Amino acid sequence: LDPSGAAVLHQNRRDQVVDACRINNASSRKRRVLTPGDLKHLVVDEDHELIYCYVPKVACTNWKRVMMVLTGRGKYSDPMAIPSNQAHVPSNLKTLNQYSIAEINHRLKNYFKFLFVREPFERLVSAYRNKFTLKYNSSFHKRFGTRIIRRYRKNATQDALINGADVKFKEFIDYLVDPATQRDGPLNEHWQTVYQLCHPCHIHYDMVGKYETLEEDANYILRLVGVGDSLHFPSYAKSTRTTDAMTAQFFSNISTQQQVQLYKLYKMDFLMFNYSIPSYLRLD
């Protein structure tokens, strides 16, 4: 990466976030103060003075592995040698909500803060495919699938009501745009907006990485932090990766009205991170 070119690119991404926040703040009069509970997605690396806000379905397993190498003080050297389930064990990484208010403020002010984002609907389809179409995610089927099928499927079979294992994408969208879902409390982290998970209007991130340029952005950060020679971001191309074409296919039988509602739900993520409205959306 040409450092000057990269610096301009990342400055533009930061400016985009600031502009979107300013426009949104002008239109919404709600000001809120962050609580420690808002900070549970911010992983802290004391040794390198680093804070990473993890967003599920945006390479967060590999980033958590990398953070375990960085914070492990020599315990781990190869991120890919860490089993993926280990990366998600809460006690393996320290999050910002575990500190006192004074310590939180100090770290937010002085540490290098970054996050990674992805095209919002691609991320949404990726979450649906992972949590609702794979047999091993039975905890999600029980926790969310049964609720979704009970609410939105006419004449559901007893098996579907008990196991929740075959949620259709259309039913998942019914659930997301239902006002009752919003009233139930925050969305699950796998389909919650980046705006709500990482609070980029309250926290000034030094770098916004993108899933679309994952490897170069990730390795750029590791170089900035001074570990680029010894640590590289794991590179692998997943053949099952959710693509734009696949996302368009999933959206093809979602009604115009629901597409509009869904876009409203994720609008801040589109605006802040400079993702254009997908060509397959019917918003008029």
ChimeraX attribute file (.defattr): number of C-alpha atoms within 10 A of each C-alpha:
attribute: neighborCount
match mode: 1-to-1
recipient: residues
	/A:1	10
	/A:2	7
	/A:3	9
	/A:4	9
	/A:5	10
	/A:6	14
	/A:7	13
	/A:8	11
	/A:9	13
	/A:10	17
	/A:11	14
	/A:12	14
	/A:13	19
	/A:14	19
	/A:15	14
	/A:16	16
	/A:17	21
	/A:18	17
	/A:19	14
	/A:20	19
	/A:21	19
	/A:22	13
	/A:23	11
	/A:24	15
	/A:25	13
	/A:26	10
	/A:27	9
	/A:28	9
	/A:29	8
	/A:30	7
	/A:31	7
	/A:32	7
	/A:33	6
	/A:34	11
	/A:35	10
	/A:36	14
	/A:37	10
	/A:38	15
	/A:39	18
	/A:40	17
	/A:41	20
	/A:42	23
	/A:43	20
	/A:44	24
	/A:45	21
	/A:46	13
	/A:47	10
	/A:48	14
	/A:49	14
	/A:50	21
	/A:51	25
	/A:52	25
	/A:53	26
	/A:54	24
	/A:55	25
	/A:56	21
	/A:57	21
	/A:58	23
	/A:59	17
	/A:60	18
	/A:61	21
	/A:62	18
	/A:63	22
	/A:64	24
	/A:65	27
	/A:66	24
	/A:67	22
	/A:68	24
	/A:69	18
	/A:70	22
	/A:71	20
	/A:72	15
	/A:73	10
	/A:74	9
	/A:75	10
	/A:76	16
	/A:77	17
	/A:78	16
	/A:79	23
	/A:80	14
	/A:81	9
	/A:82	18
	/A:83	11
	/A:84	14
	/A:85	8
	/A:86	14
	/A:87	21
	/A:88	14
	/A:89	10
	/A:90	9
	/A:91	9
	/A:92	15
	/A:93	18
	/A:94	19
	/A:95	20
	/A:96	25
	/A:97	19
	/A:98	14
	/A:99	13
	/A:100	11
	/A:101	13
	/A:102	9
	/A:103	13
	/A:104	15
	/A:105	12
	/A:106	11
	/A:107	19
	/A:108	18
	/A:109	12
	/A:110	11
	/A:111	18
	/A:112	21
	/A:113	22
	/A:114	22
	/A:115	23
	/A:116	26
	/A:117	22
	/A:118	23
	/A:119	21
	/A:120	23
	/A:121	22
	/A:122	20
	/A:123	24
	/A:124	21
	/A:125	23
	/A:126	22
	/A:127	19
	/A:128	19
	/A:129	16
	/A:130	17
	/A:131	21
	/A:132	23
	/A:133	17
	/A:134	14
	/A:135	13
	/A:136	11
	/A:137	13
	/A:138	17
	/A:139	15
	/A:140	18
	/A:141	26
	/A:142	17
	/A:143	12
	/A:144	21
	/A:145	26
	/A:146	20
	/A:147	16
	/A:148	22
	/A:149	26
	/A:150	17
	/A:151	14
	/A:152	15
	/A:153	14
	/A:154	8
	/A:155	8
	/A:156	12
	/A:157	11
	/A:158	9
	/A:159	11
	/A:160	18
	/A:161	20
	/A:162	15
	/A:163	18
	/A:164	23
	/A:165	24
	/A:166	18
	/A:167	22
	/A:168	17
	/A:169	18
	/A:170	16
	/A:171	17
	/A:172	18
	/A:173	19
	/A:174	18
	/A:175	19
	/A:176	20
	/A:177	18
	/A:178	13
	/A:179	10
	/A:180	10
	/A:181	13
	/A:182	12
	/A:183	9
	/A:184	8
	/A:185	8
	/A:186	12
	/A:187	15
	/A:188	11
	/A:189	16
	/A:190	19
	/A:191	21
	/A:192	18
	/A:193	24
	/A:194	26
	/A:195	18
	/A:196	15
	/A:197	23
	/A:198	22
	/A:199	16
	/A:200	20
	/A:201	18
	/A:202	13
	/A:203	13
	/A:204	16
	/A:205	21
	/A:206	16
	/A:207	19
	/A:208	20
	/A:209	23
	/A:210	20
	/A:211	17
	/A:212	13
	/A:213	11
	/A:214	18
	/A:215	17
	/A:216	16
	/A:217	21
	/A:218	22
	/A:219	19
	/A:220	20
	/A:221	18
	/A:222	19
	/A:223	15
	/A:224	11
	/A:225	13
	/A:226	12
	/A:227	14
	/A:228	15
	/A:229	9
	/A:230	10
	/A:231	17
	/A:232	17
	/A:233	22
	/A:234	16
	/A:235	10
	/A:236	7
	/A:237	6
	/A:238	7
	/A:239	6
	/A:240	8
	/A:241	11
	/A:242	17
	/A:243	14
	/A:244	16
	/A:245	10
	/A:246	13
	/A:247	18
	/A:248	17
	/A:249	12
	/A:250	15
	/A:251	20
	/A:252	13
	/A:253	11
	/A:254	17
	/A:255	13
	/A:256	15
	/A:257	11
	/A:258	19
	/A:259	20
	/A:260	16
	/A:261	17
	/A:262	17
	/A:263	19
	/A:264	13
	/A:265	14
	/A:266	18
	/A:267	17
	/A:268	20
	/A:269	23
	/A:270	22
	/A:271	18
	/A:272	22
	/A:273	24
	/A:274	15
	/A:275	13
	/A:276	9
	/A:277	16
	/A:278	15
	/A:279	7
	/A:280	14
	/A:281	16
	/A:282	16
	/A:283	12
	/A:284	6
